Amino acid sequence: MNEENIPLDKLEALVEAPVFLLGMPRSGTTWLSQIFESAPEVLMRLSPNYSYALKNKLDGKSEVEDWRECLRQAVNSNQDPFMTQNWRREKGELEWIEKDFSIIERLFIKDTRFFDLYLRSVELFKDAKIAFIIRHPCGHLNSWRKSKEFPAGKDFLSHWRDGAGRRSEGPGEYWGFDDWKRAARMFLEAQASRPDQVLVFRYEDLVASPIETTSTLFDFMNLKMSEEVASFLKRSHSRHDSNVFSVFRSPEVAQSWRSELPDEVKIEVMNDIMDTDLARYIR
């Protein structure tokens, strides 16, 4: 890819209608990003505001022109291994995907941070959209527990709820069960007030019915689901990579928490939200 191939009018069109793929860490956001990146017309970028090049360029006081400039730089970041996620491709966690800028139609941003900022973005950009993925809290916690993102030397049973042992990388982080609840409610409220711009959906639905759920997401983004996307969905479930950061996983992984997560955590999570507005996510 060559950023010189993007005409100014196309660049501005991409910036004015960004799509933000968001979710708690260890909730399927990377898989989700690759589903959309497999579409030829989609340009995917990872957390510009967390990247080395654009670190914390945006904050709660940022206006629309600040956002536009940040997104322009994100589009033109083809040599940035972080924003392109090429550092993960070099590890074999993601497929290499060549993009033809002449047919790019939408800019997508994948992130597990800065939720407040992204909710602000849909106020600034009338054509911006957010898709927020929610994973069963026990599945989310179990995946976090098993990954290197849970800090070495910390006791999971002491930190699964407040996530305090993980917050060390600056503003906009979300870790632990309390943050799971807070984030879920943030986006459910946003969906209720801006249903044309914000869509909340379940990770488990994407695993159980990948074609149907992905089609719904593409419809929400005003995009057509292509053969390339259907092919990627099939490949992503065709083999199991033991690397917890890989997008090639068996569908059974979604339920592994049932036998792996400590019983005391499962019981406390279920009791906490069983009779609340979030009960739908533990069914």
N, C-alpha and C positions, 0 to 999 in steps of 0.2 A: 504494500500500500504506500501511497505517496500523498501527503497532505496537500501538495500543490495541485492535485487533481480536483480539489473541492472548490467549486465556484463560490464567490462570496454570497450570492443569493441562496445557495443550498446550505451553506454554513449557518446563515441567519435563520433559515427555516428549521434546521435541526435544533438550534438553541431555543427557539420559541415554543417548541412542543416536546420537551424532554419527557422520558418515561423513567420513573424511579422504581426499581425492584428492591424491596426492603424486607427485613425480617431480623429476628434475633439471631445472634451467632449460633451455628450448629442447628439451623432450621431448614436447610435445603436451598439457601439463596444461591450458592455456587451452581448447583444443578439447574436451578431456575434460570440463572444468567446464561448458561450454555444452551438451554432449550431455545431461548430467544436469539442468542448469537448465531445459532445454526441457520436462522433465517437470513437469506442473502441481503435483504434490505435493512437489516439492523446493525448499527454500530454500537458495540458494548464497551463501557468503561467502568473500572472499579474505583469507587470512593475517591474522587479527585481531591476532596477536602482533607483526606488522610494521606495523600501521596506526598512524596518528597518535594515534588515540584510545586504543589499548590497547598501545602500544609496549612490548614486553618485559615485559608483565604476568606472563607465565609463564616459569619457569625450571626447572632440574632439581630444585629443592626444592619446587615447587608441589604442593599436595595437591589432593584431589578437589574440595573446595569452592572453591579458587582457580580450577580449571578450569570449574566450573559457573558462577561469576560472570562469567568471561571469555566463555563461550559465550552466556550470557543477554544480555550487552551486544552481542555479535555479532548475535544474532537481532534485537535492537531497534536496528539500525543503518541503517534505511532511508534516512536522509538523508546517510549517509557515502559519498561518491563512490568511495572506495578499496575498502572492504569489499564494496560492491555491484557493483563494477567498472563503475559508470556513467561514470567518467572515460574508459573505453575505448569505451563506447557513443557518447559524444559525439564521438569521433574516427572513428566508423564501423567500428571493428574488430570489434564485437560487435553482435548484434541487441538491440533493446529488448524485454524480456520482462515483461509485467505479471503479478503474482502475486496470487492470492486467498488470504489467510491462513486463511480458513475451511477450506481443503482441504489445507493444508500438513501433511505427515506426517514429513518427515525434514530435518534440518539437515546440509548438506554444507559442508565447508571445503576450499578448494583452496590448496595451498601448495607452494613449492619450497625452503623453509627449515625449520629447527627439527626435523629428522628425529628426533633423540634425544627431543625432547619428545613427539612424536606416538607414538613407540613406547612411551613411558611411559603415554600415555593409554589404551592398550588394556589395561594392567594396572589402571588406575583405574576404567574403565567396561567392564563385562562385555558390554554390547551395542554398544560402539563397533566400527567397522570401518575398515580401511585398504585402499585400492586404490593400488598403486604401479606407475606406468608406466615401463618401461625402453625407451629408444630405442637403436638401434644406435649404439655410441659414435662412429662416424665421422659418422653423421647428426647426432647431438647436437652434436659439435664443429664441424661445418660450419655448422650453423644459428647457433650462438653466434658463430662467426667473422664471419658476415655481418650480425649485428644490432648495434644500438647498445649492447647489453649487454656487448659486448667493448670494453674501454676504448680510447678514441681515443689514438693515439700509442704504444700498446703493440705489441710484435712478437708476432704469434700463434705463430710457430715457437718463441719463447722461453717462452711461457706456456701453451700448450695442455695440457700435462701437469699442472703444479702449480696453475694458476689463480691464482697469487699476485698477478698484476696486476689482478685484479678484486675481491678481498676488501677492502672498504672501508666496509661498511655495518653492522658490528656482528656479534654472534654468530649462529650458525646458518646461515651461508652455505655453499653447495656450488658449486664451480666447477672445471672442468678434468677431465682423464681420471682422475687419481688419486682424485678425489672421486666420479666416476662409478662406479669399481670399489668404493670403500668403501660408497657408498650402496646399490648393488645387493646386495652381500653382507649388509648390515644387514637389508634387507627380505626377502631370501631366507631368512635364518636365522629371522627373525620369522615368516614364513609356515610354515616347518617346525615351529615350536613352537606356533603359534597359527593353524592352518589355517582355523578358523571365523571368524577376525577379520581376517586379513591375506591379501590376494591380490596376487600379482605377475603382470604381463602385459606383452606386447610392443606397443609403438607400431605396429610394422609389421603386426601382426595386426589391429589396429584399423583401419588404413588399407586393408588388403587385404580384410578381411571385416568391415565396420563393423556390419552388422546382427547377425551371429552373435556377434561379440565383445562388443558392447553388451548383447545379451541375456544372455550369461554374467555380465556385470558386474551387471546388474539383478537377476538371480537371486541372486547373492552378497549383494546388499544387501537381499534379501527384498522387492523391488519388482517391479511389472509394467511392462514396456516398453510405452509408449503410442504412439498414432498421431502425437502431437506430436513424440516423440523420433525416430521413423522419418522424419518429414517434415524435421526439422532435419538429420539425417544426409544426406539427399538434397540439401538446399540447400547444405550446407557443401562438397560436392564438385561442385556444379553450375557454379561459376565460380571463376576464379583471381584473387585480389587480391594484387598485388605487395608490399603492406605485409607485412613479415615477422611482424608481430604479429596479423595478421588470422586468423580461424578459417575463412575462405573460401579454400581452397587446393586446387590440383589434387593428386590422389593421387601424381602423379609426383614431387612435392617430396620424398617420403620417400627417393627414390633419387638425388637430385641430388648428394649428396656424392661419388658414384662418379666424376664428371667434374670436380668443383669443389675438393675437399679436396686439399691438397698430397700428392703420392705418398709423400713421406718420412713424413708423419704416418700415412697409411693403413697403410703397411707396419709401422711401429712398433706401432701399435695392434693389428693382427692378430697379430703375433708375440708380443706381450705376453700375450694371453689365449687364444691358439689352443688350447693344451693344458691349460686350467684349467677350473674350475667355471663360468666365465662364457662359455665358448665358444659356448653356445647363442644368445647375443645378437649374434653376428657371422655367423650363417648366412644 
